[in-house]
Amino acid sequence: MLQVNGLNVFYGAIQALNDVTLEVQEGEVVSIIGSNGAGKSTLLRSISGLNRPRTGEIKFLDETIVGVSADKIVDKGISQSPEGRRIFTNMTVRENLQLGAFSRKDNEIESDLEKVMDRFPRVRERLKQSAGTLSGGEQQMLAICRALMSNPKLLLLDEPSMGLAPNLVTEIFSIIKELNDEGTTILLVEQNAHRALEVAHRAYVLETGKVVLSGDGSDLLEDDRVKEYYLGG
């Protein structure tokens, strides 16, 4: 579904991604783990069309998307729930969800809204509420719901557990597993390496912009290098 080949991304003179190559097959959860500054969010922003690579190729469903605008990439079937949630705090929950479907022209938006709210009942309870008054966990759920409202073929999740209490982290990862079980392909960036590898079919380890390890999620959970550097020994 997604192919990234030899991707090089710079911020001025600083290289953020160095010859990154990876792929995501339809139906998978693929996790990207690594420390702060490893380039994880830069990778997702590049796939979403928010960063322009200097060199390299990104193909989605066999079509090159480097240079395609971010809104057109959403139209093609890639949607992102960004790091820090980035919800519109001065708008209601419903308005945030409607913005997620802004580019759609089909007649299934209301039925998809019902499906999203069935999965996230707390979001349904707060439809008329200002999004800025939600708790951190509720805002994260809203950010995921908003991304789902574009009816994506590939869902990009950037640090969905950041800043959440342990019980909410468990809930978020249960939702990720359920979404995938129902057919959503997911590329997950996550600092909580243990959770990310538990849910992943396959995973990649980024260090200073380079892929240094890759493999099945279960295999990387048992890898001594991953245990030492990312799983607390």
C-alpha angles and dihedrals in degrees: 000000000000127000124183114186127186095333117188119183127178136192099206105304094342116097111220099175123031118198093320115186125179142135139212121207122209112273096020135122106217117187128204113202132180143119127285111295094022092122100255098132091040088058093053092044089052092051089048092052095248094113123044113220117225090218138354137065136269117190126184117190088348093305122115111239102178106122094019112127119253094247092052090050088057088051089054091057110270119119130175135208098204132220109271091025094255093211120166099256096190092055129074123259090252092052090051090052092047090053088056088063095041096120097044119109099182129103097240099082097103093046090049089050089055091050092050092049091048088058094044106037092172089061089052090052091056102042095124095040124103107259091226091066094059122106119252092261092048091049090053091051089049091051091053091045091051090053091049091053090073086063093235128200088204122032118202115203118191115197097325093175097050113134096356129132115252094255091053091047088056090050094049093051091047088055091049089053092048093049090052093045087056092054108272114138110220136196106195128195111193139160092203091085096182094055092042093053093044092059097037128099087198135001144193128211116218122200121178091338098313132105103238100167138018137171145105114333092238092051093050090050087063096040111116093219092052091046091052099046105027110019101049097257 
